[in-house]
Amino acid sequence: MSLFKKLFGAGESSDEDKDGNLSPFNPETVIPADELFTLNFKKNGGKFLYCENLEEAKEHFEHILEENDWFESEALCFEPKLFSLLEENKLDYIKPTNPKFLLASCENLIADEGSVLFSSNQIKQYKPNELPANIVILATTSQILESKSDGLREIKKKYEKDYPTNITTIKYFEKAKDEDFLQYGSVAKNLYLLLLEDL
């Protein structure tokens, strides 16, 4: 079943829904990783756009550019596989001096905290506070993992010997109304996630 159908329902109700006694906070109910990620990501202030295919992802990307008036501006991007998306929209990414946003993929999406796991493959040696305030991420549903330790394990398996450096997560996507000690030292980013269905 696609993530979209899980999130917005396919018009069917399960036996659990009919019971009415089970809630997402019931410890006996296990929430699938994709649903948990979506709930936590939105709670952290992230903007989530589901895409069934690459064409839909390109359309959503254009809407983001239009919404923020980023056409014909500069963008930060380190991944050659994403350059065509910028070129199609006349965005300058070669040695930008004042980039409006970062366009990147990610290593994984972490469900239990609704965060995005990056490495030097996406952000080079930049620290989160050195990146633009706006970030657009292109990721797939198969990149959703339960926890950060699963993400690190996946990096180890994926790269075998040539491990990336600068492995970090970005978790907060809007400025907290009340300063929380858990957010101390973290930088809030305006983050859009284009989540492409690949399962």
ABEGO torsion letter per residue (X at the ends): XBAAAAAAEAGBBBAAAAAGABBAABAABBBBAAAAAAAAAAAAGBBBBBBABAAAAAAAAAAAAAAAGABGBBBBBABAAAAAAAAAAGBBABGBABBABBBBBBABBBAAAGBBBBBAAAAEABBAAABBABBBBBBBAAABBABAAAAAAAAAAAAGABBBBGBBBBABABBBABBBAAABGBBBBBBBBBBBBAX
